[in-house]
Amino acid sequence: MTSAGSETDLVSSGQIIKNRWRIIKKIGGGGFGEIYEAQEENSRERVALKLESTKQSKQVLKMEVAVLRKLQDKEHFCKFFGCGRTEKYNYIAMSIQVFIHFLVIRLF
């Protein structure tokens, strides 16, 4: 994982994505993308924003979006806030508390 704001990061702290999500800080990353803590501009709700480069050969966020949408009425799954794309990356916004809990379980 690179440090927040490094030249290899897809976005930087303070940047606003699609006039909706303000990047707070990078919280993770790996082979399939980067994860940031972000804040929705209107509601101020904190979210996990997962990004993958459009240059990446294997695109996985499209499948994650499909799965999250199907699981929205189920217990113990992230809340789906939205998704989209720019020329540089694809992204998905989801609830951050469940996402961080999921990361902790996978790490230990």
C-alpha positions as CSV (number, residue, x, y, z in Angstrom):
1,M,0.0,0.0,0.0
2,T,1.3,3.4,-0.8
3,S,1.0,6.4,1.4
4,A,-2.0,8.7,1.0
5,G,-1.5,11.3,-1.6
6,S,1.4,9.5,-3.4
7,E,1.8,9.8,-7.2
8,T,0.5,6.3,-7.7
9,D,-2.8,6.9,-5.9
10,L,-5.9,7.3,-8.2
11,V,-7.2,10.2,-6.1
12,S,-6.0,12.5,-3.3
13,S,-7.4,13.8,0.0
14,G,-9.8,16.7,-0.5
15,Q,-10.6,15.7,-4.0
16,I,-14.4,15.5,-4.9
17,I,-15.6,12.7,-7.0
18,K,-18.6,13.5,-9.4
19,N,-19.6,16.5,-7.2
20,R,-20.7,14.0,-4.5
21,W,-17.9,12.2,-2.6
22,R,-15.1,14.2,-0.9
23,I,-12.0,12.0,-0.3
24,I,-10.9,12.1,3.3
25,K,-8.0,9.5,3.4
26,K,-6.8,6.3,1.9
27,I,-7.6,3.3,4.1
28,G,-6.3,0.4,1.9
29,G,-5.3,-0.9,-1.4
30,G,-4.1,-4.0,-3.3
31,G,-4.0,-5.7,-6.6
32,F,-7.6,-4.9,-7.5
33,G,-7.8,-1.3,-6.5
34,E,-7.8,1.3,-3.7
35,I,-10.1,2.0,-0.8
36,Y,-10.7,5.5,0.6
37,E,-12.8,6.9,3.4
38,A,-15.0,9.6,1.9
39,Q,-17.9,11.9,2.9
40,E,-21.1,12.5,0.9
41,E,-21.2,16.2,0.3
42,N,-24.9,16.8,1.1
43,S,-25.6,14.4,4.0
44,R,-22.0,14.4,5.4
45,E,-22.3,10.6,5.8
46,R,-19.0,8.7,5.8
47,V,-18.6,5.9,3.2
48,A,-16.0,3.6,1.9
49,L,-15.2,4.4,-1.7
50,K,-13.5,1.6,-3.6
51,L,-11.7,2.5,-6.9
52,E,-10.2,0.5,-9.7
53,S,-8.2,1.9,-12.5
54,T,-9.9,1.8,-16.0
55,K,-6.5,0.6,-17.3
56,Q,-6.6,-2.5,-15.1
57,S,-6.9,-5.7,-17.2
58,K,-9.3,-7.4,-14.8
59,Q,-12.2,-5.3,-13.8
60,V,-14.1,-6.6,-10.8
61,L,-16.2,-3.7,-9.5
62,K,-19.0,-4.3,-12.0
63,M,-19.6,-7.7,-10.4
64,E,-19.3,-6.3,-6.8
65,V,-22.0,-3.6,-7.7
66,A,-24.3,-6.4,-9.0
67,V,-23.9,-8.5,-5.9
68,L,-24.3,-5.6,-3.5
69,R,-27.5,-4.4,-5.2
70,K,-29.0,-7.9,-4.8
71,L,-28.1,-8.1,-1.1
72,Q,-29.5,-4.7,-0.1
73,D,-32.4,-6.1,1.8
74,K,-30.3,-8.7,3.7
75,E,-28.8,-8.4,7.1
76,H,-25.0,-8.0,7.6
77,F,-24.1,-6.6,4.2
78,C,-22.8,-3.2,3.3
79,K,-25.3,-0.5,2.3
80,F,-24.8,0.5,-1.3
81,F,-24.7,4.2,-1.9
82,G,-23.8,4.4,-5.6
83,C,-21.3,3.8,-8.3
84,G,-19.9,5.4,-11.4
85,R,-16.9,5.9,-13.5
86,T,-14.5,8.6,-14.7
87,E,-11.9,8.4,-17.5
88,K,-9.3,7.2,-14.9
89,Y,-11.2,4.8,-12.6
90,N,-14.5,3.0,-11.7
91,Y,-15.8,3.4,-8.2
92,I,-18.4,2.1,-5.7
93,A,-19.6,3.7,-2.5
94,M,-20.7,1.6,0.4
95,S,-21.2,1.9,4.2
96,I,-17.9,2.2,5.9
97,Q,-18.6,0.5,9.3
98,V,-19.4,-2.9,7.8
99,F,-16.6,-2.5,5.3
100,I,-14.0,-1.9,8.0
101,H,-15.3,-4.8,10.1
102,F,-15.0,-7.0,7.0
103,L,-11.3,-5.9,6.5
104,V,-10.5,-6.7,10.2
105,I,-12.0,-10.1,9.9
106,R,-10.0,-10.8,6.8
107,L,-6.7,-9.6,8.3
108,F,-6.9,-11.7,11.5
